[in-house]
Amino acid sequence: MQAVVKRKTGRGVSVEEVPRPTAGPTDLLVRVEAAAICGTDNHIYDWSPWAQERITLPHVLGHEYAGEVVEVGSSVVGWQVGDRVAAETHIPCGQCYQCRTGRQHTCEQMKIIGVHVNGAFSEYAVLPMACAWKLPAGVSPE
C-alpha cells in the first residue's frame, strides 16, 4: 500500500510503498477514506525539536481520519467488517489508575496515533478498538 512516510531527519516526507498492516487482537484495520493534516503533521514534516523528541523513524504520519473497517481483531467486540469509523487520536493504556477509573483522557501512558505509532496517511491503518467511534449512515468521512 502507499503511505506518507517520514524516513529521515530533516525537512520533508515521501510517498512510499509499505506493507499493509494487520489488526492485532484489540484492533480494527481501517481502509482510510479521509484524513486531515494538522499541526502535529507539520511538526513532523519540518522535523521540529518537538518531533525529534517523539518520533521514531521510519514513521507513517497522520492521525485525524475516518474510514471503513476491513478487519476485526480476535478480541474486538461491537465492531464488524463494513462498519464506518472515525478515529480518536489518543490511545489510552487501559491499565493506569486514570484508565481504570473512567478517565482515559488523562492516561499516564497516553500514546498518540501518528506520533507514537504509525498513522493514517496511508491506504490502511490500524485503529485500537478503544479509539474507534462508529459513524452513522449518511455521515461523510470528511
Disulfide bonds with the S-S distance in Angstrom:
none
